């Protein structure tokens, strides 16, 4: 996982293809992109430090408004 500020992070739900929680990377604390990340969660859940687990994946914004998925 190599996040950049502005990338989206999503956590998989317990059902296939369901996102349990998503947010945006608001800050990185290590130059190499290693955890922890500062994530601004959607739906008014606030901003928290986050250490990603195996259920997390990144979506990098690309031109045209689509997202490329990364592990």
Steps between C-alpha positions, in 0.01 A plus 500: 500500500658830386256778586520864408312786660165518321471126432189323620513205737221246530440216744321192375184389672415147603301446178668474159542833317358704791701793635459526878673836535685743277693821531780710359867509591541841666862456606801269506752483783783318321665601170492141371119480542511246782223514763358668689276722286271785596162419347198727461211253515177552309153556644620743767711240683788743550877479453704226669838329482469166321718190466363301200417133538454230235144619430618844378582610148588829330336672208730747323315782320578505127413748225133497406371440852548121505714315754773242464498237773819405687586267789 
